[in-house]
Amino acid sequence: MVAVRISSRSGLPSLLLYLGIGIAIGQDGIFHVTFNNAELTQVIGYASLVVILAEGGLGTKWKEIKPALPAAAVLSTVGVAVSVGVTAAGAHYLVGLDWQQSLILGAVVSSTDAAAVFSVLRKVPLPARVTGVLEAESGFNDAPVVILVVAFSTKGPMESWYALVGEIALELAIGAAVGLAVGWLGAFGLRHVALPASGLYPIAVMAIAVSAYAVGALAHGSGFLAVYLAAMILGNAKLPHWPATRGFADGLGWLAQIGMFVLLGLLVTPHDLYDDFWPAVIVGLVLTVVARPLEVFISLAPFKLPWQEKVFMSWAGLRGAVPIILATIPMVSGIEGSTRVFNIVFVLVVVYTLIQGPTLPWMAKALKIAHDPAEAADLGIESAPLERLRGHLLSVAIPGKSKMHGVEVGELRLPAGAAVTLVVRDEKSFVPAPSTALRRGDELLVVTTDQVRDATEERLHAVGEGGKLAGWLGTSGSGGESLAGPHVAHEVAHALKAAKKMGKADGRKGRR
């Protein structure tokens, strides 16, 4: 876990550290382990990518990504075509690769890496529009790139360009339909069926997301697009025990990255990279300085985005493990020169990740698009269903920068049918009065009926963002303005009574 801490503090994607570990274990490293199974690496890489896309989709906020979807969709299709063409031309005329190898190389490096983008960009305080476009692009563009790489890696004559475009469009449409359907059905089921143990919810969410990939692939659609969309729907569905689910997915994503990167480091043969170092630098320069800016500015021309944001997006096209995994496809297919393509991709990814990753915060500040990191943090709300009582217990954690600090319980103005029943402060719990002022670090137990659960969450988030003036600032999410107090719905009366007894008992213990 030392590598995780180093990557978090340095701004580098963890890719480089884990690749280094794999290389150190490999045949030119300390332990001289020989590993050359490209087919196994591809299978494990695909499985890891599914988990990483699921984790990324679960962490994607719909309100941020919704305005960015059209731009991300164009960038992931038209932009990919521009990038493939320009990069392939550079590889052919400047490096001397034949056209098949050049097209494979252009397609492979045209995919931005979800793991690299998610791990680096979420640490940079950017406008939601920029983050939304880049995250959605990294989730979307894997699908068309995989189709292109497979098509270019076939022996014999390739398909005509219009047949290839039609195939890509069909697979994307099927993958999107499957992802949306599986995500909606999964969210509906988890919200209406109480599982016997809270620990099953994280497993169920990840299982649903992974099943979207399986269904999409079986339907001859894009499984990668399906898993990302399904996970995004689940991540915005306000599911029970959400913080635990998010933590589980995050840990699983880290494990997938670690295993995938170490394996890729094992697969590469370092002493074979020397001859391909400068070709990789040249192709990477064409990709970074020419192809990526053209891709961004041509694709986003119909959208009214400031030039500063377009410049930043041009620099933020991070490549990671995904291009290296895709470079194993021609190796498995037995394409001539595929080992050289793999080596070029490996060097390109390492060199340009070292350059681009750490400079993104500086670039954001230089272009004056970085946001103030001290903005109010969102609340952490965990929901536990009370199926028999037709209610919900909401566990609300007030973060350090929340504007709910100083707000009195009565000033929350929760909908009728919801009430704050318990406050945990400094490891002591008590039943609050309407005049009790909330503080940073408090944890609240809020009981709601089924009917007002969503409105209660919206109101709590609104107060967390706008404080006491949430209603006047246009951030009120409440379905009603009545003060939550003794008039709590009959369905949760027993839960309220039990919570109050527990709070009084803990309060007496604390006063002793």
Summary of the structure (lengths in Angstrom):
residues: 512
radius of gyration: 25.4
end to end distance: 42.0
largest distance: 83.9
contacts: 1866
relative contact order: 0.12
helix: 65%
strand: 7%
